[in-house]
Amino acid sequence: MSKISDQEILEKFKNPATKEAAFSLLMQKYQEKIYWLIRRIVIDHEDANDVCQNVFIKVWRNLDSFKENSQLYTWLYRIATNESLTFLNRKKKKASVQISTEDYDLTKQLEADPYFEGDNLQIQLQNAIASLPEKQRMVFLLRYYDEMKYEDMSETLDTSVGALKASYHHAVKKIEKYLTGL
Amino acid sequence: MTLRNDISSELLTLSPFLATVERGNPFRVPGGYFTQLAQNTLEIALEDDELRASAPVTMNLQTADNNMSVPEGYFEELFHNTLAQLHNAEETGVNLPHAATPFTTPAGYFEQLQANMLLAVKDTAHDEDLNTQFLHDAAENNGFATPPQYFEQLHATIWNRLENLANEETGCDTGNIDHVARNPAFAIPANYFEELQQGLMAAINEEESVPQLLTQLPVNAGFTTPAGYFEQLHQNVMNAVGVQAAATPETGKTVPMPPAQRQSDKGFRYVLRVAAVLAVLFLGWQLLNQVPQGNGKQTALLSPPSPQLLLKMEKMKSDLGLTSGDLTAYISNNAEEFASVIDEKIDANDIPAQPQITKNIKLNPEAMDLLDISTDEIEEFLSE
């Protein structure tokens, strides 16, 4: 099912007769990867669903203008990370206006989430990831969970490979310290 | 596969601990979510397209945040800028724009506000009184009623009932019971209880004044003795019983001690002192070397007395016929002295250089009492 190439999808998408079919193929190929990336960033399923739909609507609107000098999947990842971070920043602003005194407690949120089945170590790992600076968090998620190459990550995050390696190094060390220091 | 291996070995190098953590996905999605996601998203995208085609201006307004902009940092500084403007207006006396306060009040509203509020509160209180009056009435008139003068006559009624009951049971006339109960035979003076406290205090003060009077009396209280009476009293008594006062009372047979034996007595006391000091050293060493069971912490480590010293001490003990109980009793009666002896005899050389000396010193409470040494004093001593 996912053996169709990105090139074929793009060609079909350019044809109005096969545009919707191409989009369906694109979604079937990438929806899970994009969803899980978003979910690991925003944590909550409903939030991830909203962000995921926004990502693919943006793809629908802008795929025509996609320049093929980069890979389709890094372009999708770029949109997904940007949308997720934008969503989180908006959420933080809302939270700081509405409930400024109550701290955001990820542990409680995960424990109450019916769509989270991790044990205590997994909860603490998510806490550790959430405590990272934005850039390090993105690098760690893409490398640790999505097993992305630094070169592809460089396209996605628009950062040099050296800087990405340093960010990953710092992220891993911080997470280890967080987990072993519990 | 190579990429996965590279990432795994990289992680293993950076953090062996994190490499052992299972990289599974703890997140879940509702059942059938991904099968419908594409269709749902496509529907939304198509609706969006239709809207854009039918109302391009309105749809562009939805993304107005891209079309309109504010200077950089505008919202961050908005509060401070507004506050600064207000302060400036206050300082310069410039009236703020009327539009800032679009609401108005009737003339004299604030001047009359306090008086109006008081009136409103009084009216409210009056209304509340009216509203709650029925509760008081209901409490007093709870629906039940008693005959007129019921409570006033209740006491007499009960006594009459009792008299009648007694008459029925005994056949006797008990009419005087009521009289006795109402007129007890004992009586107290008028205002007795009112004046009781004052009377008691007066009595107490009177009693306390008696010893003071006695102390003011002369020591001989008016009586005298003949001159030299007390000096001669003993002799007079002895004469009266026929015994010479100067004679030494016969208490037993006295045996003079030869000089050699007196010298031995002096030596005995000396040896006893030495033995006691050695015993104190031994006892002190034993007390300070108590090791608590189980927790593995050694409390205090002092070097034990040499075997020669112990043998010598034991020999002295046996030569002098002293028991351990004798020594313990002697030590307990001279605890302060022995504590100071221990302080003098134990010097820094007795303490080994090992780091086992801890501040967690726990001596036997009896030993602590015996030596009158606190834990802090021992810690201070060991630290020195």
Interface residues (C-beta under 8 A of the other chain):
Chain A: E20 F23 S24 M27 Q28 Q31 E32 Y35 W36 R39 R40 H45 N49 C52 Q53 F56 I57 W60 R61 Y115 F116 E117 G118 D119 L121 Q122 L125 Q126 R143 Y144 Y145 E147 K149 Y168 H169 V172 K173 I175 E176 L179 T180
Chain B: L3 R4 I7 L11 L14 S15 F17 L18 V21 R23 G24 N25 P26 F27 R28 V29 P30 Y33 F34 L37 A38 Q39 N40 T41 L42 I44 A45 L46 D48
